[in-house]
């Protein structure tokens, strides 16, 4: 491997790592997907299962993924190879790194298109855009989807922003961007939640999200919640492994993971409360699906005093969240190119960006010109989403649990994770039994009761 010449970067301190990992995890998943999925999947039942999954499956896996990265000190492939070799396992485990890196690029290609929609709406908000009726709101979204040029333009802008950061390097690019964007994100979110309390119907939002009704808890809801826990924690796609590889040996993996998980849940809940309180206040429906924040909310914004300003803040919030996540989707492959092929980082980053951009263009077209090309009824955009978040992420999560839980061996794992004996045994057993059983159940259910 030709990586030894350049010393490997390390995050400035443990807070920097916590911040970048929160940046990766908090994204469109928490602000765009979580509210609309909760909205269309039974509200509180979905929220409850999601929270349980995040704690029982997500947290242990997050720790496992950071562990592999930090022990391997390389890109996802080389980290896995190194740890596998050190612990006497087959080099086939390296395949898992490939699945992650390629999966991350696939996600990035459509993630950037959705983020492009957000940039479009931010731009609209800045130019005083208003919609008076639900019909008009729907139409403006449909017009965007019908216009590949406009979508491609914003997709390009978003990718340039993302790749520009990654090209600058781990500390001066990725860490710096997260340190700047995340405090703004939290500030805006706090502001929006307060706004929701004052101008929205917070009690209704609260009931919708937290009044648990057992009858709403169907397998479909549970499965959607498990899948979403993976997506929102950035699991199984090499992103966390790559970030973990820049973490020093002193930092506690368990502590940092707890912070990340808590922040992700908090953002999802606050964003949900803010969004639903406004949705209910204006008599709108929470089950709009993916258009929730792009159709329902603009309508609410147009009807409330100060709504124009609120819209700008809101779309900035989503943009910052998406940006810091997209950065983490780019890093694994760029790290591989720079370390394995000794390609200069900026060239590796822009080259990766170009490939993702092309694939993203295909996603843009799948809403209009190529709308008729379908696989099992799904267009390319939906196919990529399905393939990555419903299949690749859980499967590689399963493989990571098996690798760290069973294959690596207790000594190496304990040496890296450094928990007290009880906590260690608990975590290891969850990773060995609960996580694989949970993920397998999801697949079995899905095979027997095929559903969206
Ligand atoms: N967690 C990010 C989100 O919620 C998406 C993501 C998935 C990022 C996988 C990195 C890896 O939007």
Boltz pocket constraint, residues with backbone or C-beta under 6 A from the ligand:
constraints:
  - pocket:
      binder: B
      contacts: [[A, 24], [A, 25], [A, 26], [A, 27], [A, 28], [A, 29], [A, 30], [A, 104], [A, 107], [A, 230], [A, 231], [A, 232], [A, 233], [A, 234], [A, 235], [A, 237], [A, 239], [A, 321], [A, 325], [A, 326], [A, 328], [A, 329]]
      max_distance: 6.0
